[in-house]
Each structure stands twice: as C-alpha cells, then as structure tokens.
C-alpha cells in the first residue's frame, strides 16, 4: 500500500493511494479534510476494539469507515444497494469504492497524516 501526501493550490492536504487502496485516500480527502477530532475518534475506537470481536463504524457524507480488531474497511456510501438495483453483469466491488487494510497499517497512515498536516 503506497501513498503520498501533498498540498493543493489552496493549501489543503491531499492524500493519494496506490491502486486497490484509492478509497482510503478519498476518505482522508473527503471526510477528514484536516479534522483532527475525527482522527482522534477513529484512533480511540481502534484502541477499544483492538484484539476483541467488537466492531465499530462511522458513516460520513461520502464514505463509511468500518473497523474491527484486525482490519479497516472504507467503502463509498453509494455501494449500499437495496434489492436488485444493480444492472445484470455489474460487480458490487469497485476498486475505487472499497478498500481494506490492517488496523496497524491504517493507524500509521493516520499518524503520518497528522505529522504532514502539522508540517513535520
């Protein structure tokens, strides 16, 4: 899982992830947008469920973050289909709409995002 942090022309931090993990970057760019209190909440919940069978999720405007004791899943809210809404032959999985990674790897990205945001 490769990624990079950069600032756009307005100074907003942008995160870009490698293929297969793009949605993690979209989550940072669309949901976090520099909101350290959201990252505090995610880290606290990750610590609370780590090593347990419990789960936690946070639904945002565009993406939902779900975590358990081992894994983080981020998915676009548009992936929530009811009944037979999807056309025949279409896949529910879209690499740009769903990503999975380990909790420890995700928390490392969170820490690096914080450091980049603070200019370290």
C-alpha positions as CSV (number, residue, x, y, z in Angstrom):
1,X,0.0,0.0,0.0
2,X,1.8,3.1,-1.3
3,X,0.6,6.6,-0.6
4,X,1.8,10.2,-0.7
5,X,0.7,13.4,0.9
6,X,0.6,16.8,-0.9
7,X,-1.0,20.2,-0.6
8,X,-3.3,21.5,-3.3
9,X,-3.2,25.1,-4.5
10,X,-5.4,26.2,-1.6
11,X,-3.1,24.5,1.0
12,X,-5.5,21.7,1.7
13,X,-3.7,18.4,2.4
14,X,-4.5,15.7,-0.3
15,X,-3.7,12.0,0.0
16,X,-3.2,9.7,-2.9
17,X,-3.0,6.0,-2.6
18,X,-1.9,3.3,-4.9
19,X,-4.2,1.1,-7.0
20,X,-6.5,-1.0,-4.9
21,X,-6.4,1.4,-2.0
22,X,-7.5,4.6,-3.6
23,X,-10.7,4.9,-1.5
24,X,-8.5,5.3,1.7
25,X,-7.2,8.5,0.1
26,X,-10.7,9.6,-0.9
27,X,-11.8,9.1,2.7
28,X,-9.0,11.3,4.0
29,X,-9.7,13.9,1.3
30,X,-13.5,13.9,1.6
31,X,-14.2,13.0,5.2
32,X,-11.2,14.0,7.3
33,X,-10.2,17.2,5.5
34,X,-7.8,18.2,8.3
35,X,-10.4,17.4,11.1
36,X,-8.1,16.0,13.8
37,X,-11.1,15.4,16.1
38,X,-12.3,12.8,13.6
39,X,-8.9,11.1,13.7
40,X,-8.9,11.2,17.5
41,X,-12.3,9.4,17.4
42,X,-11.1,6.8,14.9
43,X,-7.9,6.1,17.0
44,X,-9.8,5.8,20.2
45,X,-12.3,3.4,18.7
46,X,-9.5,1.3,17.1
47,X,-7.9,1.0,20.5
48,X,-11.2,0.0,22.0
49,X,-11.8,-2.8,19.6
50,X,-8.2,-4.0,19.1
51,X,-7.8,-7.6,19.9
52,X,-11.6,-8.1,20.5
53,X,-14.5,-9.4,18.5
54,X,-16.2,-6.0,18.6
55,X,-16.7,-3.7,15.6
56,X,-17.2,0.0,15.1
57,X,-18.3,2.1,12.1
58,X,-18.6,5.7,11.3
59,X,-20.8,6.8,8.4
60,X,-19.7,10.0,6.8
61,X,-21.1,12.1,4.0
62,X,-19.4,10.1,1.2
63,X,-17.7,7.2,2.8
64,X,-18.2,4.8,5.7
65,X,-15.2,3.6,7.8
66,X,-15.7,0.2,9.5
67,X,-13.1,-1.4,11.8
68,X,-12.7,-4.4,14.0
69,X,-9.8,-5.8,16.0
70,X,-7.7,-6.6,12.9
71,X,-9.0,-4.8,9.8
72,X,-10.2,-1.4,8.5
73,X,-12.7,-1.2,5.6
74,X,-13.6,2.0,3.9
75,X,-16.4,2.0,1.3
76,X,-18.3,4.6,-0.7
77,X,-21.8,5.0,0.6
78,X,-23.0,4.7,-2.9
79,X,-22.2,0.9,-2.6
80,X,-25.3,0.4,-0.4
81,X,-27.7,-1.3,-2.8
82,X,-31.2,-2.5,-2.0
83,X,-32.8,-5.3,-3.8
84,X,-32.0,-5.7,-7.5
85,X,-31.0,-2.1,-8.2
86,X,-27.7,-3.2,-9.9
87,X,-27.8,-4.0,-13.5
88,X,-27.0,-7.6,-14.6
89,X,-23.3,-8.2,-15.1
90,X,-22.2,-5.3,-12.8
91,X,-20.0,-6.0,-9.9
92,X,-20.7,-4.8,-6.4
93,X,-16.9,-4.4,-5.9
94,X,-15.3,-1.4,-7.4
95,X,-11.6,-0.8,-6.5
96,X,-12.2,2.9,-6.2
97,X,-15.2,2.4,-3.9
98,X,-14.0,-0.2,-1.4
99,X,-10.6,-0.7,0.3
100,X,-9.4,-3.0,3.1
101,X,-6.2,-2.7,5.1
102,X,-4.9,-3.8,8.5
103,X,-5.6,-1.6,11.6
104,X,-1.9,-1.1,12.3
105,X,-1.1,0.0,8.8
106,X,-4.1,2.3,8.8
107,X,-3.1,3.9,12.1
108,X,0.4,4.5,10.7
109,X,-1.1,6.4,7.9
110,X,-3.2,8.4,10.4
111,X,-0.1,9.3,12.3
112,X,1.8,10.4,9.1
113,X,-1.2,12.4,8.0
114,X,-1.2,14.3,11.3
115,X,2.5,14.9,11.1
116,X,2.2,16.2,7.5
117,X,-0.7,18.4,8.4
118,X,1.3,20.0,11.2
119,X,4.2,20.5,8.9
120,X,6.6,17.9,10.4
